[in-house]
Amino acid sequence: DGPPSAAAFEALVLSGNAPVAKLGQSEVVGATVVDVFLQVGLQPSKSAVRRMIKGGAIRVNNRLVKDEAETVSQDEAVDGRFLLLAAGKKNKMIVDLEK
């Protein structure tokens, strides 16, 4: 599907329909996907995130995460600012990266 557009992220953030976590870019860029999901509270433990990765249920900007060692790159941030994290079909969160 590809990542949502910057306009779609802005609309979601303003509507309040999706939970938003504000994190510094330095906390997210270069960090493992497992650590980022734990930081924002989408999963209770690293082992829970790893299990979901093995089950094909973890996505960053609609991209399926296949390896627990994958890291988040600056290129993935839409408009240099937003990430959409998904743990399963209904558990989603927007990460607003602060510089």
PyMOL commands that set and color helices and strands:
alter all, ss='L'
color gray80, all
select helices_A, chain A and resi 6-15+25-28+33-40+46-54+74-76
alter helices_A, ss='H'
color red, helices_A
select strands_A, chain A and resi 20-24+58-60+63-64+82-87+91-98
alter strands_A, ss='S'
color yellow, strands_A
deselect
rebuild
show_as cartoon
